[in-house]
Amino acid sequence: FPVTIARVYLVMAWIVGLGAIITTIVFLATDEMEIFSLVSFFIGGLSALGLAAISEAINVFMDIESNTRKVSEKLQP
């Protein structure tokens, strides 16, 4: 179940990243909207990076739990 949540966060990160790129291109094509293109690019990029980081953090915590469980089972008599 947590691995599914991590994948959802990763998919959301890709969607937000692609949305930021598309929004940036649209704003650049419009006259006098350069500042909005920069803002959308940076905010969208940081949001996508944050979502990807959450996904990786979930995976790391699940790996730590798995390794801890394996060590605990080996230490049991």
PDB file with one MODEL, atoms N, CA, C and O in Angstrom:
MODEL        1
ATOM      1  N   PHE A   1       0.806  -1.215   0.000  1.00  0.00           N
ATOM      2  CA  PHE A   1       0.000   0.000   0.000  1.00  0.00           C
ATOM      3  C   PHE A   1       0.842   1.270   0.000  1.00  0.00           C
ATOM      4  O   PHE A   1       0.550   2.167  -0.791  1.00  0.00           O
ATOM      5  N   PRO A   2       1.880   1.404   0.847  1.00  0.00           N
ATOM      6  CA  PRO A   2       2.704   2.628   0.788  1.00  0.00           C
ATOM      7  C   PRO A   2       3.456   2.777  -0.534  1.00  0.00           C
ATOM      8  O   PRO A   2       3.724   3.898  -0.967  1.00  0.00           O
ATOM      9  N   VAL A   3       3.799   1.657  -1.179  1.00  0.00           N
ATOM     10  CA  VAL A   3       4.492   1.748  -2.456  1.00  0.00           C
ATOM     11  C   VAL A   3       3.551   2.357  -3.498  1.00  0.00           C
ATOM     12  O   VAL A   3       3.990   3.114  -4.364  1.00  0.00           O
ATOM     13  N   THR A   4       2.268   2.030  -3.417  1.00  0.00           N
ATOM     14  CA  THR A   4       1.282   2.614  -4.320  1.00  0.00           C
ATOM     15  C   THR A   4       1.182   4.113  -4.095  1.00  0.00           C
ATOM     16  O   THR A   4       1.083   4.877  -5.055  1.00  0.00           O
ATOM     17  N   ILE A   5       1.208   4.537  -2.854  1.00  0.00           N
ATOM     18  CA  ILE A   5       1.156   5.966  -2.542  1.00  0.00           C
ATOM     19  C   ILE A   5       2.393   6.663  -3.089  1.00  0.00           C
ATOM     20  O   ILE A   5       2.299   7.773  -3.613  1.00  0.00           O
ATOM     21  N   ALA A   6       3.540   6.028  -2.971  1.00  0.00           N
ATOM     22  CA  ALA A   6       4.770   6.607  -3.510  1.00  0.00           C
ATOM     23  C   ALA A   6       4.672   6.762  -5.023  1.00  0.00           C
ATOM     24  O   ALA A   6       5.121   7.766  -5.576  1.00  0.00           O
ATOM     25  N   ARG A   7       4.090   5.780  -5.689  1.00  0.00           N
ATOM     26  CA  ARG A   7       3.927   5.880  -7.143  1.00  0.00           C
ATOM     27  C   ARG A   7       2.951   6.983  -7.526  1.00  0.00           C
ATOM     28  O   ARG A   7       3.146   7.665  -8.532  1.00  0.00           O
ATOM     29  N   VAL A   8       1.902   7.162  -6.731  1.00  0.00           N
ATOM     30  CA  VAL A   8       0.943   8.236  -6.997  1.00  0.00           C
ATOM     31  C   VAL A   8       1.644   9.591  -6.891  1.00  0.00           C
ATOM     32  O   VAL A   8       1.438  10.465  -7.733  1.00  0.00           O
ATOM     33  N   TYR A   9       2.469   9.765  -5.861  1.00  0.00           N
ATOM     34  CA  TYR A   9       3.215  11.014  -5.713  1.00  0.00           C
ATOM     35  C   TYR A   9       4.165  11.228  -6.893  1.00  0.00           C
ATOM     36  O   TYR A   9       4.324  12.354  -7.363  1.00  0.00           O
ATOM     37  N   LEU A  10       4.786  10.170  -7.365  1.00  0.00           N
ATOM     38  CA  LEU A  10       5.699  10.299  -8.499  1.00  0.00           C
ATOM     39  C   LEU A  10       4.949  10.673  -9.783  1.00  0.00           C
ATOM     40  O   LEU A  10       5.422  11.500 -10.563  1.00  0.00           O
ATOM     41  N   VAL A  11       3.797  10.072  -9.993  1.00  0.00           N
ATOM     42  CA  VAL A  11       2.980  10.418 -11.159  1.00  0.00           C
ATOM     43  C   VAL A  11       2.518  11.873 -11.052  1.00  0.00           C
ATOM     44  O   VAL A  11       2.537  12.606 -12.042  1.00  0.00           O
ATOM     45  N   MET A  12       2.106  12.290  -9.856  1.00  0.00           N
ATOM     46  CA  MET A  12       1.700  13.678  -9.668  1.00  0.00           C
ATOM     47  C   MET A  12       2.862  14.629  -9.927  1.00  0.00           C
ATOM     48  O   MET A  12       2.660  15.718 -10.464  1.00  0.00           O
ATOM     49  N   ALA A  13       4.065  14.234  -9.555  1.00  0.00           N
ATOM     50  CA  ALA A  13       5.240  15.069  -9.801  1.00  0.00           C
ATOM     51  C   ALA A  13       5.456  15.248 -11.295  1.00  0.00           C
ATOM     52  O   ALA A  13       5.742  16.357 -11.748  1.00  0.00           O
ATOM     53  N   TRP A  14       5.322  14.178 -12.067  1.00  0.00           N
ATOM     54  CA  TRP A  14       5.477  14.276 -13.525  1.00  0.00           C
ATOM     55  C   TRP A  14       4.383  15.156 -14.130  1.00  0.00           C
ATOM     56  O   TRP A  14       4.656  15.958 -15.023  1.00  0.00           O
ATOM     57  N   ILE A  15       3.157  15.009 -13.651  1.00  0.00           N
ATOM     58  CA  ILE A  15       2.056  15.816 -14.185  1.00  0.00           C
ATOM     59  C   ILE A  15       2.277  17.287 -13.887  1.00  0.00           C
ATOM     60  O   ILE A  15       2.090  18.134 -14.759  1.00  0.00           O
ATOM     61  N   VAL A  16       2.673  17.595 -12.662  1.00  0.00           N
ATOM     62  CA  VAL A  16       2.930  18.995 -12.282  1.00  0.00           C
ATOM     63  C   VAL A  16       4.103  19.545 -13.086  1.00  0.00           C
ATOM     64  O   VAL A  16       4.055  20.688 -13.539  1.00  0.00           O
ATOM     65  N   GLY A  17       5.143  18.759 -13.266  1.00  0.00           N
ATOM     66  CA  GLY A  17       6.300  19.207 -14.040  1.00  0.00           C
ATOM     67  C   GLY A  17       5.946  19.495 -15.489  1.00  0.00           C
ATOM     68  O   GLY A  17       6.343  20.521 -16.041  1.00  0.00           O
ATOM     69  N   LEU A  18       5.204  18.592 -16.096  1.00  0.00           N
ATOM     70  CA  LEU A  18       4.781  18.813 -17.479  1.00  0.00           C
ATOM     71  C   LEU A  18       3.830  20.002 -17.583  1.00  0.00           C
ATOM     72  O   LEU A  18       3.887  20.775 -18.540  1.00  0.00           O
ATOM     73  N   GLY A  19       2.955  20.139 -16.589  1.00  0.00           N
ATOM     74  CA  GLY A  19       2.058  21.291 -16.568  1.00  0.00           C
ATOM     75  C   GLY A  19       2.821  22.602 -16.456  1.00  0.00           C
ATOM     76  O   GLY A  19       2.454  23.595 -17.084  1.00  0.00           O
ATOM     77  N   ALA A  20       3.879  22.606 -15.660  1.00  0.00           N
ATOM     78  CA  ALA A  20       4.699  23.812 -15.517  1.00  0.00           C
ATOM     79  C   ALA A  20       5.393  24.149 -16.836  1.00  0.00           C
ATOM     80  O   ALA A  20       5.489  25.318 -17.209  1.00  0.00           O
ATOM     81  N   ILE A  21       5.870  23.140 -17.530  1.00  0.00           N
ATOM     82  CA  ILE A  21       6.535  23.387 -18.815  1.00  0.00           C
ATOM     83  C   ILE A  21       5.539  23.916 -19.838  1.00  0.00           C
ATOM     84  O   ILE A  21       5.841  24.866 -20.561  1.00  0.00           O
ATOM     85  N   ILE A  22       4.359  23.315 -19.906  1.00  0.00           N
ATOM     86  CA  ILE A  22       3.342  23.770 -20.855  1.00  0.00           C
ATOM     87  C   ILE A  22       2.898  25.190 -20.528  1.00  0.00           C
ATOM     88  O   ILE A  22       2.756  26.021 -21.425  1.00  0.00           O
ATOM     89  N   THR A  23       2.680  25.471 -19.247  1.00  0.00           N
ATOM     90  CA  THR A  23       2.274  26.815 -18.834  1.00  0.00           C
ATOM     91  C   THR A  23       3.353  27.835 -19.168  1.00  0.00           C
ATOM     92  O   THR A  23       3.047  28.943 -19.609  1.00  0.00           O
ATOM     93  N   THR A  24       4.590  27.473 -18.964  1.00  0.00           N
ATOM     94  CA  THR A  24       5.692  28.376 -19.293  1.00  0.00           C
ATOM     95  C   THR A  24       5.720  28.684 -20.783  1.00  0.00           C
ATOM     96  O   THR A  24       5.902  29.836 -21.179  1.00  0.00           O
ATOM     97  N   ILE A  25       5.541  27.664 -21.605  1.00  0.00           N
ATOM     98  CA  ILE A  25       5.542  27.878 -23.054  1.00  0.00           C
ATOM     99  C   ILE A  25       4.375  28.770 -23.469  1.00  0.00           C
ATOM    100  O   ILE A  25       4.538  29.656 -24.307  1.00  0.00           O
ATOM    101  N   VAL A  26       3.198  28.537 -22.884  1.00  0.00           N
ATOM    102  CA  VAL A  26       2.025  29.354 -23.220  1.00  0.00           C
ATOM    103  C   VAL A  26       2.255  30.806 -22.822  1.00  0.00           C
ATOM    104  O   VAL A  26       1.948  31.714 -23.594  1.00  0.00           O
ATOM    105  N   PHE A  27       2.793  31.035 -21.623  1.00  0.00           N
ATOM    106  CA  PHE A  27       3.050  32.410 -21.177  1.00  0.00           C
ATOM    107  C   PHE A  27       4.126  33.086 -22.024  1.00  0.00           C
ATOM    108  O   PHE A  27       4.050  34.288 -22.276  1.00  0.00           O
ATOM    109  N   LEU A  28       5.121  32.325 -22.462  1.00  0.00           N
ATOM    110  CA  LEU A  28       6.158  32.911 -23.314  1.00  0.00           C
ATOM    111  C   LEU A  28       5.610  33.287 -24.693  1.00  0.00           C
ATOM    112  O   LEU A  28       6.083  34.238 -25.316  1.00  0.00           O
ATOM    113  N   ALA A  29       4.620  32.545 -25.161  1.00  0.00           N
ATOM    114  CA  ALA A  29       4.033  32.846 -26.460  1.00  0.00           C
ATOM    115  C   ALA A  29       3.150  34.093 -26.415  1.00  0.00           C
ATOM    116  O   ALA A  29       2.893  34.727 -27.438  1.00  0.00           O
ATOM    117  N   THR A  30       2.687  34.433 -25.196  1.00  0.00           N
ATOM    118  CA  THR A  30       1.833  35.603 -25.035  1.00  0.00           C
ATOM    119  C   THR A  30       2.710  36.833 -24.812  1.00  0.00           C
ATOM    120  O   THR A  30       3.722  36.761 -24.115  1.00  0.00           O
ATOM    121  N   ASP A  31       2.327  37.940 -25.394  1.00  0.00           N
ATOM    122  CA  ASP A  31       3.097  39.177 -25.236  1.00  0.00           C
ATOM    123  C   ASP A  31       3.030  39.684 -23.798  1.00  0.00           C
ATOM    124  O   ASP A  31       1.987  39.606 -23.148  1.00  0.00           O
ATOM    125  N   GLU A  32       4.146  40.199 -23.314  1.00  0.00           N
ATOM    126  CA  GLU A  32       4.274  40.833 -22.004  1.00  0.00           C
ATOM    127  C   GLU A  32       3.917  39.907 -20.842  1.00  0.00           C
ATOM    128  O   GLU A  32       3.400  40.373 -19.827  1.00  0.00           O
ATOM    129  N   MET A  33       4.177  38.629 -20.968  1.00  0.00           N
ATOM    130  CA  MET A  33       3.893  37.684 -19.886  1.00  0.00           C
ATOM    131  C   MET A  33       5.148  36.918 -19.466  1.00  0.00           C
ATOM    132  O   MET A  33       5.052  35.818 -18.922  1.00  0.00           O
ATOM    133  N   GLU A  34       6.321  37.494 -19.717  1.00  0.00           N
ATOM    134  CA  GLU A  34       7.568  36.789 -19.414  1.00  0.00           C
ATOM    135  C   GLU A  34       7.723  36.514 -17.928  1.00  0.00           C
ATOM    136  O   GLU A  34       8.204  35.448 -17.544  1.00  0.00           O
ATOM    137  N   ILE A  35       7.321  37.462 -17.085  1.00  0.00           N
ATOM    138  CA  ILE A  35       7.491  37.271 -15.640  1.00  0.00           C
ATOM    139  C   ILE A  35       6.612  36.122 -15.146  1.00  0.00           C
ATOM    140  O   ILE A  35       7.014  35.368 -14.260  1.00  0.00           O
ATOM    141  N   PHE A  36       5.410  35.987 -15.720  1.00  0.00           N
ATOM    142  CA  PHE A  36       4.544  34.885 -15.336  1.00  0.00           C
ATOM    143  C   PHE A  36       5.121  33.545 -15.781  1.00  0.00           C
ATOM    144  O   PHE A  36       4.940  32.532 -15.105  1.00  0.00           O
ATOM    145  N   SER A  37       5.806  33.539 -16.899  1.00  0.00           N
ATOM    146  CA  SER A  37       6.421  32.298 -17.360  1.00  0.00           C
ATOM    147  C   SER A  37       7.536  31.861 -16.409  1.00  0.00           C
ATOM    148  O   SER A  37       7.665  30.676 -16.101  1.00  0.00           O
ATOM    149  N   LEU A  38       8.336  32.818 -15.947  1.00  0.00           N
ATOM    150  CA  LEU A  38       9.392  32.477 -14.985  1.00  0.00           C
ATOM    151  C   LEU A  38       8.809  32.001 -13.666  1.00  0.00           C
ATOM    152  O   LEU A  38       9.287  31.026 -13.087  1.00  0.00           O
ATOM    153  N   VAL A  39       7.776  32.687 -13.191  1.00  0.00           N
ATOM    154  CA  VAL A  39       7.154  32.301 -11.925  1.00  0.00           C
ATOM    155  C   VAL A  39       6.540  30.911 -12.033  1.00  0.00           C
ATOM    156  O   VAL A  39       6.722  30.084 -11.140  1.00  0.00           O
ATOM    157  N   SER A  40       5.816  30.646 -13.116  1.00  0.00           N
ATOM    158  CA  SER A  40       5.198  29.325 -13.271  1.00  0.00           C
ATOM    159  C   SER A  40       6.253  28.234 -13.413  1.00  0.00           C
ATOM    160  O   SER A  40       6.070  27.122 -12.918  1.00  0.00           O
ATOM    161  N   PHE A  41       7.349  28.549 -14.083  1.00  0.00           N
ATOM    162  CA  PHE A  41       8.413  27.551 -14.246  1.00  0.00           C
ATOM    163  C   PHE A  41       9.052  27.211 -12.900  1.00  0.00           C
ATOM    164  O   PHE A  41       9.243  26.035 -12.589  1.00  0.00           O
ATOM    165  N   PHE A  42       9.384  28.222 -12.103  1.00  0.00           N
ATOM    166  CA  PHE A  42      10.042  27.967 -10.822  1.00  0.00           C
ATOM    167  C   PHE A  42       9.102  27.336  -9.802  1.00  0.00           C
ATOM    168  O   PHE A  42       9.484  26.393  -9.109  1.00  0.00           O
ATOM    169  N   ILE A  43       7.887  27.841  -9.704  1.00  0.00           N
ATOM    170  CA  ILE A  43       6.953  27.267  -8.732  1.00  0.00           C
ATOM    171  C   ILE A  43       6.565  25.848  -9.142  1.00  0.00           C
ATOM    172  O   ILE A  43       6.513  24.953  -8.299  1.00  0.00           O
ATOM    173  N   GLY A  44       6.294  25.641 -10.419  1.00  0.00           N
ATOM    174  CA  GLY A  44       5.953  24.295 -10.891  1.00  0.00           C
ATOM    175  C   GLY A  44       7.115  23.329 -10.730  1.00  0.00           C
ATOM    176  O   GLY A  44       6.926  22.174 -10.348  1.00  0.00           O
ATOM    177  N   GLY A  45       8.317  23.808 -11.024  1.00  0.00           N
ATOM    178  CA  GLY A  45       9.487  22.949 -10.864  1.00  0.00           C
ATOM    179  C   GLY A  45       9.743  22.572  -9.416  1.00  0.00           C
ATOM    180  O   GLY A  45      10.053  21.420  -9.111  1.00  0.00           O
ATOM    181  N   LEU A  46       9.613  23.549  -8.525  1.00  0.00           N
ATOM    182  CA  LEU A  46       9.802  23.251  -7.099  1.00  0.00           C
ATOM    183  C   LEU A  46       8.705  22.329  -6.565  1.00  0.00           C
ATOM    184  O   LEU A  46       8.968  21.461  -5.733  1.00  0.00           O
ATOM    185  N   SER A  47       7.490  22.519  -7.040  1.00  0.00           N
ATOM    186  CA  SER A  47       6.400  21.635  -6.623  1.00  0.00           C
ATOM    187  C   SER A  47       6.633  20.210  -7.102  1.00  0.00           C
ATOM    188  O   SER A  47       6.440  19.257  -6.347  1.00  0.00           O
ATOM    189  N   ALA A  48       7.048  20.064  -8.353  1.00  0.00           N
ATOM    190  CA  ALA A  48       7.335  18.731  -8.894  1.00  0.00           C
ATOM    191  C   ALA A  48       8.494  18.086  -8.143  1.00  0.00           C
ATOM    192  O   ALA A  48       8.461  16.891  -7.845  1.00  0.00           O
ATOM    193  N   LEU A  49       9.507  18.873  -7.841  1.00  0.00           N
ATOM    194  CA  LEU A  49      10.649  18.351  -7.088  1.00  0.00           C
ATOM    195  C   LEU A  49      10.230  17.918  -5.688  1.00  0.00           C
ATOM    196  O   LEU A  49      10.688  16.888  -5.193  1.00  0.00           O
ATOM    197  N   GLY A  50       9.370  18.691  -5.057  1.00  0.00           N
ATOM    198  CA  GLY A  50       8.876  18.326  -3.723  1.00  0.00           C
ATOM    199  C   GLY A  50       8.065  17.046  -3.747  1.00  0.00           C
ATOM    200  O   GLY A  50       8.223  16.198  -2.868  1.00  0.00           O
ATOM    201  N   LEU A  51       7.199  16.892  -4.736  1.00  0.00           N
ATOM    202  CA  LEU A  51       6.402  15.666  -4.842  1.00  0.00           C
ATOM    203  C   LEU A  51       7.289  14.449  -5.107  1.00  0.00           C
ATOM    204  O   LEU A  51       7.052  13.377  -4.550  1.00  0.00           O
ATOM    205  N   ALA A  52       8.295  14.607  -5.943  1.00  0.00           N
ATOM    206  CA  ALA A  52       9.224  13.499  -6.208  1.00  0.00           C
ATOM    207  C   ALA A  52      10.019  13.150  -4.947  1.00  0.00           C
ATOM    208  O   ALA A  52      10.303  11.980  -4.692  1.00  0.00           O
ATOM    209  N   ALA A  53      10.375  14.169  -4.160  1.00  0.00           N
ATOM    210  CA  ALA A  53      11.110  13.921  -2.919  1.00  0.00           C
ATOM    211  C   ALA A  53      10.242  13.170  -1.906  1.00  0.00           C
ATOM    212  O   ALA A  53      10.736  12.293  -1.198  1.00  0.00           O
ATOM    213  N   ILE A  54       8.967  13.506  -1.836  1.00  0.00           N
ATOM    214  CA  ILE A  54       8.057  12.783  -0.939  1.00  0.00           C
ATOM    215  C   ILE A  54       7.959  11.321  -1.370  1.00  0.00           C
ATOM    216  O   ILE A  54       7.967  10.421  -0.531  1.00  0.00           O
ATOM    217  N   SER A  55       7.868  11.091  -2.669  1.00  0.00           N
ATOM    218  CA  SER A  55       7.804   9.729  -3.184  1.00  0.00           C
ATOM    219  C   SER A  55       9.053   8.932  -2.805  1.00  0.00           C
ATOM    220  O   SER A  55       8.957   7.790  -2.356  1.00  0.00           O
ATOM    221  N   GLU A  56      10.206   9.536  -2.989  1.00  0.00           N
ATOM    222  CA  GLU A  56      11.453   8.848  -2.646  1.00  0.00           C
ATOM    223  C   GLU A  56      11.583   8.640  -1.138  1.00  0.00           C
ATOM    224  O   GLU A  56      12.114   7.618  -0.703  1.00  0.00           O
ATOM    225  N   ALA A  57      11.108   9.587  -0.342  1.00  0.00           N
ATOM    226  CA  ALA A  57      11.170   9.435   1.119  1.00  0.00           C
ATOM    227  C   ALA A  57      10.308   8.257   1.568  1.00  0.00           C
ATOM    228  O   ALA A  57      10.706   7.498   2.451  1.00  0.00           O
ATOM    229  N   ILE A  58       9.143   8.104   0.968  1.00  0.00           N
ATOM    230  CA  ILE A  58       8.295   6.955   1.303  1.00  0.00           C
ATOM    231  C   ILE A  58       9.015   5.658   0.960  1.00  0.00           C
ATOM    232  O   ILE A  58       8.988   4.708   1.742  1.00  0.00           O
ATOM    233  N   ASN A  59       9.658   5.613  -0.203  1.00  0.00           N
ATOM    234  CA  ASN A  59      10.407   4.407  -0.591  1.00  0.00           C
ATOM    235  C   ASN A  59      11.562   4.128   0.369  1.00  0.00           C
ATOM    236  O   ASN A  59      11.816   2.974   0.714  1.00  0.00           O
ATOM    237  N   VAL A  60      12.256   5.168   0.796  1.00  0.00           N
ATOM    238  CA  VAL A  60      13.373   4.983   1.736  1.00  0.00           C
ATOM    239  C   VAL A  60      12.876   4.441   3.066  1.00  0.00           C
ATOM    240  O   VAL A  60      13.472   3.520   3.624  1.00  0.00           O
ATOM    241  N   PHE A  61      11.781   5.008   3.580  1.00  0.00           N
ATOM    242  CA  PHE A  61      11.241   4.524   4.854  1.00  0.00           C
ATOM    243  C   PHE A  61      10.779   3.076   4.748  1.00  0.00           C
ATOM    244  O   PHE A  61      10.933   2.309   5.699  1.00  0.00           O
ATOM    245  N   MET A  62      10.216   2.692   3.605  1.00  0.00           N
ATOM    246  CA  MET A  62       9.790   1.307   3.427  1.00  0.00           C
ATOM    247  C   MET A  62      10.997   0.372   3.346  1.00  0.00           C
ATOM    248  O   MET A  62      10.938  -0.745   3.860  1.00  0.00           O
ATOM    249  N   ASP A  63      12.075   0.798   2.720  1.00  0.00           N
ATOM    250  CA  ASP A  63      13.295  -0.009   2.669  1.00  0.00           C
ATOM    251  C   ASP A  63      13.914  -0.161   4.056  1.00  0.00           C
ATOM    252  O   ASP A  63      14.390  -1.239   4.411  1.00  0.00           O
ATOM    253  N   ILE A  64      13.908   0.915   4.837  1.00  0.00           N
ATOM    254  CA  ILE A  64      14.434   0.847   6.206  1.00  0.00           C
ATOM    255  C   ILE A  64      13.608  -0.134   7.036  1.00  0.00           C
ATOM    256  O   ILE A  64      14.155  -0.930   7.799  1.00  0.00           O
ATOM    257  N   GLU A  65      12.293  -0.068   6.878  1.00  0.00           N
ATOM    258  CA  GLU A  65      11.428  -0.981   7.628  1.00  0.00           C
ATOM    259  C   GLU A  65      11.696  -2.421   7.232  1.00  0.00           C
ATOM    260  O   GLU A  65      11.748  -3.300   8.092  1.00  0.00           O
ATOM    261  N   SER A  66      11.868  -2.672   5.950  1.00  0.00           N
ATOM    262  CA  SER A  66      12.123  -4.029   5.473  1.00  0.00           C
ATOM    263  C   SER A  66      13.452  -4.566   6.005  1.00  0.00           C
ATOM    264  O   SER A  66      13.537  -5.712   6.448  1.00  0.00           O
ATOM    265  N   ASN A  67      14.474  -3.735   5.956  1.00  0.00           N
ATOM    266  CA  ASN A  67      15.778  -4.176   6.450  1.00  0.00           C
ATOM    267  C   ASN A  67      15.762  -4.394   7.957  1.00  0.00           C
ATOM    268  O   ASN A  67      16.383  -5.332   8.455  1.00  0.00           O
ATOM    269  N   THR A  68      15.062  -3.541   8.678  1.00  0.00           N
ATOM    270  CA  THR A  68      14.958  -3.699  10.132  1.00  0.00           C
ATOM    271  C   THR A  68      14.215  -4.984  10.470  1.00  0.00           C
ATOM    272  O   THR A  68      14.588  -5.690  11.406  1.00  0.00           O
ATOM    273  N   ARG A  69      13.171  -5.289   9.717  1.00  0.00           N
ATOM    274  CA  ARG A  69      12.408  -6.530   9.961  1.00  0.00           C
ATOM    275  C   ARG A  69      13.296  -7.748   9.699  1.00  0.00           C
ATOM    276  O   ARG A  69      13.254  -8.707  10.469  1.00  0.00           O
ATOM    277  N   LYS A  70      14.090  -7.732   8.640  1.00  0.00           N
ATOM    278  CA  LYS A  70      14.971  -8.863   8.334  1.00  0.00           C
ATOM    279  C   LYS A  70      15.990  -9.087   9.440  1.00  0.00           C
ATOM    280  O   LYS A  70      16.237 -10.224   9.844  1.00  0.00           O
ATOM    281  N   VAL A  71      16.584  -7.996   9.934  1.00  0.00           N
ATOM    282  CA  VAL A  71      17.570  -8.119  11.013  1.00  0.00           C
ATOM    283  C   VAL A  71      16.895  -8.632  12.279  1.00  0.00           C
ATOM    284  O   VAL A  71      17.456  -9.473  12.983  1.00  0.00           O
ATOM    285  N   SER A  72      15.709  -8.139  12.572  1.00  0.00           N
ATOM    286  CA  SER A  72      14.980  -8.580  13.776  1.00  0.00           C
ATOM    287  C   SER A  72      14.648 -10.061  13.693  1.00  0.00           C
ATOM    288  O   SER A  72      14.743 -10.769  14.696  1.00  0.00           O
ATOM    289  N   GLU A  73      14.262 -10.544  12.517  1.00  0.00           N
ATOM    290  CA  GLU A  73      13.939 -11.962  12.360  1.00  0.00           C
ATOM    291  C   GLU A  73      15.184 -12.829  12.495  1.00  0.00           C
ATOM    292  O   GLU A  73      15.090 -13.949  12.998  1.00  0.00           O
ATOM    293  N   LYS A  74      16.343 -12.350  12.063  1.00  0.00           N
ATOM    294  CA  LYS A  74      17.579 -13.123  12.203  1.00  0.00           C
ATOM    295  C   LYS A  74      18.049 -13.171  13.643  1.00  0.00           C
ATOM    296  O   LYS A  74      18.693 -14.141  14.042  1.00  0.00           O
ATOM    297  N   LEU A  75      17.744 -12.151  14.435  1.00  0.00           N
ATOM    298  CA  LEU A  75      18.179 -12.106  15.826  1.00  0.00           C
ATOM    299  C   LEU A  75      17.262 -12.906  16.747  1.00  0.00           C
ATOM    300  O   LEU A  75      17.636 -13.208  17.881  1.00  0.00           O
ATOM    301  N   GLN A  76      16.081 -13.248  16.278  1.00  0.00           N
ATOM    302  CA  GLN A  76      15.158 -14.034  17.091  1.00  0.00           C
ATOM    303  C   GLN A  76      15.670 -15.471  17.182  1.00  0.00           C
ATOM    304  O   GLN A  76      16.148 -16.027  16.194  1.00  0.00           O
ATOM    305  N   PRO A  77      15.568 -16.075  18.382  1.00  0.00           N
ATOM    306  CA  PRO A  77      16.041 -17.472  18.509  1.00  0.00           C
ATOM    307  C   PRO A  77      15.143 -18.472  17.838  1.00  0.00           C
ATOM    308  O   PRO A  77      15.422 -19.671  17.869  1.00  0.00           O
TER     309      PRO A  77
ENDMDL
END
